[in-house]
Amino acid sequence: MTKTVVLYFSGYGHTKRVAEEVAAGASAELIAIDAEGNLPEGAWETLAAADAIIFGAPTYMGNAPWQFKKFADASSKVWGTRGWQDKVFGGFSNSASLNGDKAGTLIFLQTLASQHGGIWVSLGMLPSNTLAATRNDVNNLGGSVGLLTQSPSDQGADQIPSGDLETARLYGARVASVAARLAQH
Ligand SMILES: Cc1cc2nc3c(=O)[nH]c(=O)nc-3n(C[C@H](O)[C@H](O)[C@H](O)COP(=O)(O)O)c2cc1C
């Protein structure tokens, strides 16, 4: 049985909601980075034991919030020992704007995974971008590097479009399935 962990930061609950859907799709354990940028007790050990790690962060000013960066910098200890070498990685970002420069955050998450020698999993879905497309379609935001989701700036996590949440579940399942297939070899 492969183990997947969803590690995320969420300032106001939106990314937490998406993380829950990703974790449901991946049958993953959820770990939250706290408001001070710290991990709960035992989290580093849980990450070390994982086959797959999915990073989640909202986009603040075009990139991940400082709390996530604090975790990323702290992971340089693991980097030095190649502790996460060949693990499977994925990532996602939520923001208020449809675009909102989420790509900057995703590329950062992908780079972090690559620094650790990880195997990055793309979204793997066609975009829903025809005239008939709606915000409730799967991958309506048209991601490819990883998962993109969006929530209106004046609304809570309950207003994340259902299509984005479904995309989150499907992406979680994809990352877990890649990890399971790699573990067979
Ligand atoms: C400091 C800050 C910077 C933000 N920068 C962006 C941004 O660059 N692009 C965007 O679309 N939304 C931006 N937002 C909106 C957040 O991405 C959005 O509210 C998101 O849902 C917050 O997720 P969270 O509740 O998990 O923290 C910003 C919000 C904050 C608080």
The ligand as an SDF file (V2000), in Angstrom:
LIG
                    3D

 31 33  0  0  0  0  0  0  0  0999 V2000
   -1.5100   38.7080    0.7350 C   0  0  0  0  0  0  0  0  0  0  0  0
   -2.4040   38.1570   -0.3430 C   0  0  0  0  0  0  0  0  0  0  0  0
   -1.9790   38.1920   -1.6500 C   0  0  0  0  0  0  0  0  0  0  0  0
   -2.7980   37.6840   -2.6620 C   0  0  0  0  0  0  0  0  0  0  0  0
   -2.3370   37.6740   -3.9560 N   0  0  0  0  0  0  0  0  0  0  0  0
   -3.1180   37.1410   -4.9280 C   0  0  0  0  0  0  0  0  0  0  0  0
   -2.6260   37.0410   -6.2600 C   0  0  0  0  0  0  0  0  0  0  0  0
   -1.4790   37.3350   -6.5650 O   0  0  0  0  0  0  0  0  0  0  0  0
   -3.4810   36.5670   -7.2040 N   0  0  0  0  0  0  0  0  0  0  0  0
   -4.7780   36.2080   -6.9040 C   0  0  0  0  0  0  0  0  0  0  0  0
   -5.5160   35.8230   -7.7970 O   0  0  0  0  0  0  0  0  0  0  0  0
   -5.2330   36.2370   -5.6340 N   0  0  0  0  0  0  0  0  0  0  0  0
   -4.4300   36.6810   -4.6530 C   0  0  0  0  0  0  0  0  0  0  0  0
   -4.8710   36.6810   -3.3610 N   0  0  0  0  0  0  0  0  0  0  0  0
   -6.1650   36.0390   -3.0400 C   0  0  0  0  0  0  0  0  0  0  0  0
   -5.9520   34.6190   -2.5300 C   0  0  0  0  0  0  0  0  0  0  0  0
   -5.1960   33.8430   -3.4510 O   0  0  0  0  0  0  0  0  0  0  0  0
   -7.3010   33.9380   -2.3180 C   0  0  0  0  0  0  0  0  0  0  0  0
   -8.0640   34.6860   -1.4050 O   0  0  0  0  0  0  0  0  0  0  0  0
   -7.1600   32.5220   -1.8310 C   0  0  0  0  0  0  0  0  0  0  0  0
   -8.4210   31.8930   -1.8980 O   0  0  0  0  0  0  0  0  0  0  0  0
   -6.6290   32.4440   -0.4110 C   0  0  0  0  0  0  0  0  0  0  0  0
   -6.4640   31.0880   -0.0680 O   0  0  0  0  0  0  0  0  0  0  0  0
   -6.4370   30.6380    1.4710 P   0  0  0  0  0  0  0  0  0  0  0  0
   -7.8050   30.9040    2.0330 O   0  0  0  0  0  0  0  0  0  0  0  0
   -6.1320   29.1790    1.4160 O   0  0  0  0  0  0  0  0  0  0  0  0
   -5.3630   31.4290    2.1350 O   0  0  0  0  0  0  0  0  0  0  0  0
   -4.0780   37.1640   -2.3430 C   0  0  0  0  0  0  0  0  0  0  0  0
   -4.5030   37.1410   -1.0040 C   0  0  0  0  0  0  0  0  0  0  0  0
   -3.6660   37.6290   -0.0090 C   0  0  0  0  0  0  0  0  0  0  0  0
   -4.1380   37.5570    1.4290 C   0  0  0  0  0  0  0  0  0  0  0  0
  1  2  1  0
  2  3  1  0
  2 30  2  0
  3  4  2  0
  4  5  1  0
  4 28  1  0
  5  6  2  0
  6  7  1  0
  6 13  1  0
  7  8  2  0
  7  9  1  0
  9 10  1  0
 10 11  2  0
 10 12  1  0
 12 13  2  0
 13 14  1  0
 14 15  1  0
 14 28  1  0
 15 16  1  0
 16 17  1  0
 16 18  1  0
 18 19  1  0
 18 20  1  0
 20 21  1  0
 20 22  1  0
 22 23  1  0
 23 24  1  0
 24 25  2  0
 24 26  1  0
 24 27  1  0
 28 29  2  0
 29 30  1  0
 30 31  1  0
M  END
$$$$
